[in-house]
Amino acid sequence: MRHQPAREDLPRPAGYAGLCLFKIKDTEGVTIRNLSVQGCWPSFLIAENSQHIRIEKLHVEDGRYPIFAGPGCSDFTVDNNYWKQDPTQAIWQDIDWLYTHHTQYAYMNGGFFGSLNFTTGLIFSNNEIEYAFNGLRMAIDSDDASAFNRNVQVYSNRFSYIRDNAIEPEGHALNWHMYHNRF
């Protein structure tokens, strides 16, 4: 049986509309570059039905899903970014994994790039992720699993002090290439 993320587990564009700095919907060809972001919970950017999005050279501290791509999204490039989810480093040093995954600290269960029903074409490269729950987390909640999480490249990233998974395709992964990453 395929794991389906709990409804409250992932951002939903309708529910998070006022809880992010940027929301892009029905958009093509957007570049977000050279920004420093602190304490932007739960997300810095939420995208829905958007293509050809480029996010590069961000310096982000805090947040559950700094970048979240919802249904209808494809062809994203996430390159040369830095994210430290927990500036206190408690997620790694002081809190038991069971608590971060299932109980009072479950709100930390995110990733620098997260998605729900992302179709195809993600390049995730040259990023530095540290003191985080996940680095990259792509989930689906559809019975047609083969339509999602396709054609993903994850390369030349550095993942340090990751609590759960550095790279987590949930439900389906087709044509993923992961190379030259440091863990």
N, C-alpha and C positions, 0 to 999 in steps of 0.2 A: 504494500500500500504506500502510495506516494505521500510524503509529508506536505501538508498544506499549512502555511503560516496562519496563525490566528489573526482574525480581522483587526484586532487592536495592536497587533505586532508591527504592522507596516504603515507608513504614512498614507493617507488617502487625500488626494487633492482637495476634495470638498471640505474635509474636516481640518485640513492644515492651512487653508487659504490665508488666514491671518497670522500664522505662526512661522512664517519664513520671510527672509529678506527679499528674495526674488521668486516670482512665480511666472513661468512661461507656459503658454498654452496655445496650441495650434500655430506653432511658430517654426520657421526654418532659418538657418544661417546665423545663429547668435554666438558671439564670442564673449566670454567673461575672463578677464585677465588682470593680473597684478593687483590683487586685493588682499588686505589683511582683515581677518574676521575673528572676533572673540565672543564666546557666550551666545551664539545664535542657536537656540533650541526650538524645536528639534531639528530644523533644517535651515540651511542657508539658501538653497535653491531647490524648488520643486518644479518638475517639468511634466507636462501631459500632452500627448499627441504632438510631439515636437521632434524635428529631425535636424541633422547637421549642426549639432551643438558642440562648441569647443570651450573647455574650461581648463585654464592653465595659469600657473604661477600664483596660486592662492596660498596664503599662510593662514591656517585655520586652527583654532584651539577651542575645545568644547564642541558640543553638538552630538546628536544621535545619528543622523544621516545628513551630513553637510550637503551632499548632492543626492537627490532622489528623483529617479525617472519612472513615471507611472505609465499606464497603458498608452499604446500608440507611439511610443518613443523608439527611435532608432538612430544609428549613426552618430554616436557621441565619441568625442576624444577628450580624455581626462589625463592631462600630461603635466609633469613637473610641478606637482603640488606637495604641500606639507600639511599633515594633520596630526595633532595630538589630542585625542578624545578626552583624556582625563589628565589635566595639568597637575593634579595632586599625586598622580601615579598610584592612587589607592586601589584602582581596579586590578592592578597587577600585584601589588605588595600586601594589601591589607584585607581584601574581600575574597572570600571563598568563591570558586567558580559557580557552585550550585546556587549561591545567592544572586550572582550576577545574571544567571541564565533564567531562573524560574521564580524568584521572589521579589523582595523589595527593591533590588537593583536591576530588575529586568528592563527598565527604561534605558539602560546602557547598551542593550543588545541591538546594535546598529552597525553601520559601516561607513567609511568615507564616501563610497558610491554604493547606493542601494537602488534596487529597482523591483517593480512588480509588473510582470507581463511585458518586459522589454523585448522587442522583436529581434533585431539583428544589428550588428556592426558597432561593437564597443572596442575602442583602443584605450587601455588603461596602462600608462607607461611613465617611467621616471618619477614616480611618486614616493614620498617618504611618509610612512604611517607608523605611529608609535603610541604605546599606552592606550590601546583601543580594544574594543571587543572583537570586531571583524575589520578587515581592510576593504574587501569588496564582497557584497552580498546581493545576489540576484535571485529573486523568488518568482514563482508563478502560482496562480490559484485557478488555473483553467484545466478542464479535462483534455484539451487539445495541447498537451505539453510540447509537441514537436514544433509548434509555431513560435516558441519563445526561447530566449537565451541562446541565440545562434550567432556564430561568427564573432567570437570574442578573442582579443589578443591582450595578454597580461604579461608585460615584460619590463625588465630593468627597473623594478620597484624594490624598495627596501622596507621590510616589515619587521618591526622590533616590539617586543613585549605585547604580543597579540593574545588576548585572553581566550578566544574561541577558535576562529578560523581566519587565516589571512585571506584566503580565496574561497568563497562559498557559493557555488551554484546550487540552488535548491529546486529540486523537481525535474530539471532537465538541463542538459548542456550539449550542444552540437557544434562541432568545429571550433573548439577552444584550443588556443595555443598559448602556453605559459613557458617562458624561458628567461634566463638571465636575471631572475629575481633573487634577492638575498633575504633570508629568514633568520 
